[in-house]
């Protein structure tokens, strides 16, 4: 669907830009595109401003994938028709490298593993998804990078890219993303210093750190470091362990 967007001077970290696409390092707490409740002030309004669009112009081609409002990290926006068509097809075929870092509660039994479930909207809470038998297939591979006393830093690689897939899958394992209110990740650690830090940074601790794809005859790979708020929470977990 074509979007009519008013350009807005929203600060954006442009990782790479060429005539075919733009890669942005999205900060946490920024909605990707206009939706009910968020008619403006989104990343796409900022992209429209960056591209010098006049108010009312349709942004097409454009958005080929999304990340949640509270998730930080890399996102690609198509700029040309050929890039839009190719990237849309690659995302639909899961032919894209998407790697995330999450801070998740608890001690993992296995250092590596694969989570394979169905995926559907939760009938008891329409804001979230659950591992429904017979739902669309969702596959996530994970590796525990660091295990702290109360939480772990986990690398997650998407084989499929369903809405809330990582957040739902970590809850399914019993290790919800730290500070993820929707999936049971808001809790007390029992460590006062850590709990004070968690109260300061209330967004879920999930970061899209690596994005790789083929587009317009070339392979591209981009990486983004963990943002400051998530680094602060990780340091607090280390200190409390």
Order of alpha helices (4+ residues) and beta strands (2+ residues): beta-beta-beta-alpha-beta-beta-alpha-beta-beta-beta-beta-beta-beta-alpha-alpha-beta-beta-alpha
